[in-house]
């Protein structure tokens, strides 16, 4: 850091304890490049008796030559760096989708890009980001995290909408009845959409009384069913449902009778409980994550 003691047409003179150094006008940060001669001299005169932070760029003892630069010592901050410095977590920013990949979408926030991971696109299951976004689309994003060193910005679109799991957990309690639509039938049960972004699982053990080879023998995709809530975990986004309880009320799938169970041909009209779960039940239950 040196004090400016004078100026001339080419730049500034600085004092280094009895030795003068020279700072060319082209090496001054923010100095007007194409100023007229008179305006240029006036601008240089304003530096006199100020202190500048400088870096030595040339030193020749034999020629008594010492050249310094303010511009190199204080590199200008790029617009992208300025924007990155202004972006903070929990902000909402407007952007334009630039690229859509298998794992998410990159959004231009005005000079820097943020990534919206596929898991942050929607509260509902998204098979591929292309199902929701396309290049050139304007979107609002919620800033989750900013890594200034790596110049990475994690964003979310779904966080701009209420969490449906939190809302449903306030409305429903275990034991409540609710109507939903079967969205998927898998070997270990069936998934039911209760609300937008909320699906619960009916495990095979809770589908119906009696024996059946596959859950598709009981329910089908697109079918509307009345189910009973067994358990809700909004943090893990899990809900256990039962259709078997509805069957006893005459809703949903018909319950098998004793005559159908024993094959005796004698119909008593009495219902009997299902047999104890086989080893495959526990395996499928573990695989389901419940």
C-alpha positions as CSV (number, residue, x, y, z in Angstrom):
1,X,0.0,0.0,0.0
2,X,1.6,3.2,-1.2
3,X,0.7,6.9,-1.1
4,X,0.2,8.7,-4.4
5,X,2.6,11.8,-4.5
6,X,2.1,13.0,-8.1
7,X,0.8,12.4,-11.6
8,X,1.5,13.0,-15.2
9,X,-0.2,12.2,-18.5
10,X,0.7,8.5,-18.3
11,X,-0.2,7.7,-14.7
12,X,0.6,8.2,-11.1
13,X,3.8,8.5,-9.0
14,X,3.9,6.7,-5.7
15,X,6.4,6.9,-2.8
16,X,8.2,3.9,-1.5
17,X,10.3,5.5,1.2
18,X,12.5,7.7,-0.9
19,X,12.1,5.6,-4.1
20,X,9.4,6.6,-6.6
21,X,7.3,4.0,-8.4
22,X,5.0,4.5,-11.4
23,X,1.5,3.3,-11.8
24,X,0.4,3.5,-15.5
25,X,-3.2,4.8,-16.0
26,X,-4.0,1.5,-17.8
27,X,-3.1,-0.3,-14.5
28,X,-5.6,1.6,-12.4
29,X,-8.8,-0.2,-11.4
30,X,-11.9,1.5,-12.8
31,X,-10.0,4.3,-14.7
32,X,-11.9,5.5,-17.7
33,X,-10.3,4.2,-20.9
34,X,-11.2,6.8,-23.5
35,X,-11.4,10.0,-21.5
36,X,-10.3,13.3,-23.2
37,X,-6.9,14.7,-22.3
38,X,-8.2,17.3,-19.9
39,X,-10.7,15.0,-18.2
40,X,-8.0,12.3,-18.0
41,X,-5.6,14.7,-16.1
42,X,-8.3,15.8,-13.8
43,X,-9.1,12.2,-13.0
44,X,-5.5,11.4,-12.3
45,X,-5.2,14.4,-10.0
46,X,-7.9,13.1,-7.8
47,X,-5.6,10.2,-6.8
48,X,-2.9,12.5,-5.3
49,X,-2.5,12.0,-1.5
50,X,-4.6,8.9,-1.6
51,X,-3.3,5.4,-0.7
52,X,-3.5,2.5,-3.2
53,X,-3.1,-1.2,-2.9
54,X,-0.6,-2.2,-5.5
55,X,1.4,-5.1,-6.9
56,X,4.9,-4.9,-8.4
57,X,4.8,-6.0,-12.1
58,X,8.3,-4.7,-13.2
59,X,11.5,-4.0,-11.3
60,X,14.8,-2.9,-13.0
61,X,17.3,-1.7,-10.5
62,X,19.8,-0.7,-13.2
63,X,17.3,1.6,-14.9
64,X,15.7,2.7,-11.7
65,X,12.4,1.4,-13.0
66,X,9.6,0.3,-10.7
67,X,6.2,-0.3,-12.3
68,X,3.2,-1.2,-10.2
69,X,-0.4,-2.2,-10.8
70,X,-3.6,-1.5,-8.9
71,X,-5.7,-3.5,-11.4
72,X,-3.8,-6.8,-10.8
73,X,-3.7,-6.3,-7.0
74,X,-7.5,-5.7,-7.0
75,X,-9.0,-7.8,-9.8
76,X,-12.5,-6.7,-10.8
77,X,-15.3,-8.9,-9.5
78,X,-17.1,-10.6,-12.4
79,X,-20.8,-10.2,-12.7
80,X,-21.2,-13.9,-12.0
81,X,-19.2,-13.7,-8.8
82,X,-21.2,-10.6,-7.7
83,X,-24.5,-12.5,-8.4
84,X,-23.1,-15.6,-6.6
85,X,-22.3,-13.5,-3.6
86,X,-25.8,-12.1,-3.5
87,X,-27.6,-15.4,-3.6
88,X,-28.6,-16.7,-0.1
89,X,-30.3,-19.9,1.1
90,X,-34.1,-19.6,1.5
91,X,-34.4,-17.0,-1.3
92,X,-36.8,-17.4,-4.2
93,X,-35.2,-16.6,-7.6
94,X,-36.5,-16.5,-11.1
95,X,-34.6,-18.4,-13.7
96,X,-34.6,-20.1,-17.1
97,X,-34.1,-23.9,-17.6
98,X,-30.9,-24.4,-19.7
99,X,-30.5,-28.1,-19.6
100,X,-32.5,-31.2,-18.5
101,X,-30.6,-34.3,-17.5
102,X,-31.5,-37.7,-16.0
103,X,-30.7,-36.4,-12.5
104,X,-32.3,-33.0,-12.7
105,X,-32.4,-29.6,-14.4
106,X,-29.9,-26.7,-14.6
107,X,-31.5,-23.3,-14.2
108,X,-29.8,-20.0,-15.2
109,X,-30.3,-17.6,-12.4
110,X,-29.1,-14.6,-14.4
111,X,-25.4,-15.5,-14.9
112,X,-24.9,-18.5,-12.6
113,X,-26.6,-21.9,-12.8
114,X,-28.4,-23.7,-10.1
115,X,-29.3,-27.4,-10.0
116,X,-32.7,-28.7,-9.2
117,X,-32.3,-32.4,-8.4
118,X,-35.0,-34.7,-9.6
119,X,-36.0,-35.3,-6.0
120,X,-36.7,-31.5,-5.6
121,X,-38.9,-31.1,-8.7
122,X,-42.2,-32.2,-7.2
123,X,-43.7,-33.7,-4.1
124,X,-45.1,-36.3,-6.5
125,X,-42.9,-39.1,-8.0
126,X,-41.2,-37.8,-11.2
127,X,-40.1,-40.5,-13.6
128,X,-37.8,-38.2,-15.6
129,X,-37.2,-34.4,-15.3
130,X,-38.3,-34.0,-18.9
131,X,-41.8,-34.9,-17.8
132,X,-41.9,-31.5,-15.9
133,X,-39.3,-29.2,-17.5
134,X,-37.9,-28.3,-20.9
135,X,-35.1,-26.0,-22.0
136,X,-36.1,-22.3,-22.2
137,X,-38.9,-22.6,-19.7
138,X,-39.1,-19.9,-17.1
139,X,-39.4,-21.1,-13.5
140,X,-39.2,-19.9,-9.9
141,X,-36.8,-21.8,-7.7
142,X,-36.2,-21.9,-3.9
143,X,-32.5,-21.7,-3.0
144,X,-31.5,-24.6,-0.7
145,X,-27.8,-24.3,-0.4
146,X,-24.9,-22.1,-1.8
147,X,-21.4,-23.4,-2.1
148,X,-19.4,-20.3,-3.1
149,X,-16.0,-22.2,-3.3
150,X,-17.3,-24.8,-5.7
151,X,-19.8,-22.3,-7.3
152,X,-22.7,-24.6,-6.8
153,X,-26.2,-23.7,-6.0
154,X,-28.8,-26.3,-5.0
155,X,-32.4,-25.3,-5.7
156,X,-35.8,-26.7,-5.3
157,X,-39.1,-26.2,-7.1
158,X,-41.3,-28.3,-4.9
159,X,-40.4,-26.3,-1.8
160,X,-42.4,-23.4,-3.2
161,X,-45.5,-25.4,-2.6
162,X,-46.9,-26.7,0.7
163,X,-45.7,-30.1,1.8
164,X,-48.7,-32.3,1.1
165,X,-47.5,-34.9,3.7
166,X,-47.5,-32.3,6.4
167,X,-51.0,-31.2,5.5
168,X,-52.3,-34.8,5.3
169,X,-50.8,-35.7,8.6
170,X,-52.8,-32.8,10.2
171,X,-56.0,-34.1,8.7
172,X,-55.7,-37.9,9.1
173,X,-55.1,-40.1,12.1
174,X,-54.7,-43.9,12.3
175,X,-58.1,-45.5,12.2
176,X,-59.6,-42.9,9.8
177,X,-61.3,-43.9,6.6
178,X,-60.4,-42.3,3.3
179,X,-61.0,-42.8,-0.4
180,X,-58.1,-43.1,-2.9
181,X,-57.2,-44.4,-6.3
182,X,-54.9,-47.3,-7.0
183,X,-51.8,-46.0,-8.8
184,X,-49.6,-49.1,-8.9
185,X,-49.9,-52.8,-8.2
186,X,-46.7,-54.6,-7.2
187,X,-46.0,-58.1,-6.0
188,X,-46.0,-57.0,-2.3
189,X,-49.2,-54.9,-2.5
190,X,-50.7,-51.8,-4.0
191,X,-50.1,-48.0,-3.8
192,X,-53.0,-45.7,-3.3
193,X,-53.0,-42.0,-4.1
194,X,-54.7,-40.2,-1.3
195,X,-53.9,-36.6,-2.4
196,X,-51.6,-34.9,-4.9
197,X,-48.1,-36.0,-3.9
198,X,-49.3,-38.4,-1.2
199,X,-49.4,-42.2,-1.7
200,X,-49.9,-44.9,0.8
201,X,-49.2,-48.7,0.6
202,X,-51.7,-51.5,1.1
203,X,-49.5,-54.5,1.8
204,X,-50.7,-57.9,0.5
205,X,-51.6,-58.8,4.1
206,X,-54.0,-55.9,4.2
207,X,-55.6,-56.4,0.8
208,X,-58.3,-59.0,1.5
209,X,-59.2,-62.0,3.6
210,X,-58.3,-65.4,2.2
211,X,-55.9,-66.5,-0.5
212,X,-55.0,-64.9,-3.8
213,X,-52.0,-65.4,-6.1
214,X,-51.2,-61.8,-6.8
215,X,-52.5,-58.3,-5.7
216,X,-53.8,-57.9,-9.2
217,X,-56.3,-60.6,-8.4
218,X,-57.8,-58.1,-5.8
219,X,-57.3,-54.6,-7.1
220,X,-56.4,-52.9,-10.4
221,X,-54.7,-49.6,-11.3
222,X,-57.2,-46.7,-11.6
223,X,-59.6,-48.4,-9.2
224,X,-61.2,-46.2,-6.5
225,X,-61.1,-47.8,-3.1
226,X,-62.1,-46.9,0.4
227,X,-59.2,-47.7,2.8
228,X,-58.4,-47.4,6.5
229,X,-55.3,-45.5,7.7
230,X,-53.1,-47.8,9.8
231,X,-50.1,-45.6,10.3
232,X,-48.7,-42.2,9.0
233,X,-45.0,-41.1,9.0
234,X,-44.8,-37.7,7.3
235,X,-41.1,-37.4,7.9
236,X,-40.4,-40.7,5.9
237,X,-43.3,-40.0,3.6
238,X,-44.9,-43.4,4.4
239,X,-48.5,-44.4,5.0
240,X,-49.8,-47.9,5.7
241,X,-53.3,-48.6,4.6
242,X,-55.7,-51.4,4.9
243,X,-58.4,-52.6,2.4
244,X,-59.2,-55.7,4.5
245,X,-60.9,-53.6,7.2
246,X,-63.1,-52.1,4.5
247,X,-64.1,-55.6,3.3
248,X,-65.7,-56.4,6.6
249,X,-68.0,-53.4,6.1
250,X,-69.1,-54.6,2.7
251,X,-66.8,-52.1,0.8
252,X,-64.1,-53.0,-1.7
253,X,-63.3,-56.6,-2.4
254,X,-65.7,-59.4,-1.3
255,X,-64.4,-61.5,1.6
256,X,-64.0,-65.2,1.1
257,X,-66.4,-67.5,2.9
258,X,-65.6,-70.6,4.9
259,X,-67.0,-72.8,2.1
260,X,-64.7,-71.2,-0.4
261,X,-61.8,-71.6,2.0
262,X,-62.3,-75.3,2.9
263,X,-63.7,-76.4,-0.4
264,X,-66.4,-78.4,1.4
265,X,-69.2,-77.0,-0.7
266,X,-71.1,-76.2,2.5
267,X,-71.7,-72.4,2.8
268,X,-72.1,-71.3,6.4
269,X,-71.8,-67.6,5.6
270,X,-69.2,-67.2,8.3
271,X,-66.0,-65.4,7.7
272,X,-62.7,-66.8,9.0
273,X,-59.4,-65.0,9.5
274,X,-56.6,-65.5,6.9
275,X,-53.9,-68.1,7.6
276,X,-50.7,-67.0,9.4
277,X,-48.3,-65.0,7.1
278,X,-45.9,-67.3,5.3
279,X,-42.1,-66.4,5.2
280,X,-42.6,-64.5,1.9
281,X,-44.8,-62.0,3.8
282,X,-42.0,-60.9,6.0
283,X,-39.5,-60.7,3.1
284,X,-41.9,-58.6,1.0
285,X,-42.6,-56.4,4.0
286,X,-38.9,-55.7,4.6
287,X,-38.4,-55.0,0.9
288,X,-41.3,-52.5,1.0
289,X,-39.4,-50.5,3.6
290,X,-42.3,-50.5,6.0
